[in-house]
Amino acid sequence: MNSKRKNFVFVSCREDYLEKRKEKRFSIDKKLLKWIKAVNLNPILVTDIDQIYYFRYLKPLGVILSGGNDIDELSDRFKIEKKLILWAKKK
């Protein structure tokens, strides 16, 4: 791999909402992170759509959609993953 690119990959996260706390949380399975690191990649966890604009200067090698709970088109996760897919198709 191109050492200049540092082997970064964008990784989406699952989105959960804790009703009792009125709090949105993003998370990822530790096993997935362990696998990403085992194949010599450095994950960039994307939890906000604006991060993509800032992180694009790192020139990531690709995108990993982490999977997880169901999502709907109004969720932040859907919007983030859609943007990541469009970015990946463009690159």
Secondary structure per residue as TSV (DSSP state, phi and psi in degrees):
chain	resnum	aa	ss	phi	psi
A	1	M	-	360.0	155.6
A	2	N	-	-67.5	111.9
A	3	S	G	-64.0	-22.8
A	4	K	G	-65.5	-25.5
A	5	R	G	-90.5	-6.0
A	6	K	T	61.8	10.3
A	7	N	T	60.1	34.3
A	8	F	E	-75.9	144.9
A	9	V	E	-136.2	140.4
A	10	F	E	-75.6	137.4
A	11	V	E	-130.2	124.8
A	12	S	E	-79.0	161.9
A	13	C	-	-125.4	154.7
A	14	R	E	-72.5	154.9
A	15	E	E	-119.9	127.3
A	16	D	E	-126.4	147.5
A	17	Y	E	-120.2	124.0
A	18	L	E	-95.4	99.9
A	19	E	T	-56.8	-45.2
A	20	K	T	-57.7	-36.5
A	21	R	T	-98.2	-7.2
A	22	K	T	54.7	50.6
A	23	E	E	-134.6	132.5
A	24	K	E	-98.6	135.2
A	25	R	E	-129.8	144.7
A	26	F	E	-112.5	139.1
A	27	S	E	-147.9	169.9
A	28	I	-	-150.0	148.2
A	29	D	-	-70.8	130.8
A	30	K	H	-61.5	-29.7
A	31	K	H	-65.1	-36.4
A	32	L	H	-65.9	-44.3
A	33	L	H	-61.7	-39.7
A	34	K	H	-62.7	-42.1
A	35	W	H	-65.1	-44.0
A	36	I	H	-58.3	-44.2
A	37	K	H	-69.1	-34.8
A	38	A	H	-64.8	-27.9
A	39	V	T	-95.4	21.4
A	40	N	T	65.0	39.1
A	41	L	-	-117.1	154.3
A	42	N	E	-113.4	111.8
A	43	P	E	-75.2	139.4
A	44	I	E	-114.8	105.8
A	45	L	E	-75.5	124.1
A	46	V	E	-104.0	112.4
A	47	T	-	-117.4	-2.2
A	48	D	S	-145.5	135.4
A	49	I	H	-60.8	-30.3
A	50	D	H	-69.4	-23.1
A	51	Q	H	-58.8	-34.8
A	52	I	H	-57.9	-40.0
A	53	Y	H	-66.0	-38.4
A	54	Y	H	-75.5	-42.0
A	55	F	H	-76.3	-16.1
A	56	R	G	-61.0	-22.3
A	57	Y	G	-70.6	-14.4
A	58	L	G	-78.2	-10.9
A	59	K	-	53.8	63.2
A	60	P	-	-62.6	152.8
A	61	L	S	-75.2	-23.5
A	62	G	E	179.7	-162.6
A	63	V	E	-132.9	139.2
A	64	I	E	-123.1	120.8
A	65	L	-	-91.4	117.3
A	66	S	-	-73.9	-19.1
A	67	G	-	76.8	-172.3
A	68	G	-	126.7	-144.5
A	69	N	S	-61.2	164.9
A	70	D	-	-65.8	150.0
A	71	I	-	-132.1	158.1
A	72	D	-	-121.5	168.6
A	73	E	T	-66.7	-12.7
A	74	L	T	-93.0	-9.5
A	75	S	S	-76.2	153.1
A	76	D	H	-62.5	-38.2
A	77	R	H	-60.0	-43.3
A	78	F	H	-59.7	-46.2
A	79	K	H	-63.8	-41.7
A	80	I	H	-64.4	-47.9
A	81	E	H	-66.7	-35.5
A	82	K	H	-62.9	-45.4
A	83	K	H	-63.5	-39.7
A	84	L	H	-64.5	-41.3
A	85	I	H	-64.0	-45.3
A	86	L	H	-62.6	-40.0
A	87	W	H	-61.9	-46.4
A	88	A	H	-63.9	-41.2
A	89	K	H	-62.7	-39.2
A	90	K	H	-67.0	-37.4
A	91	K	-	-85.1	360.0
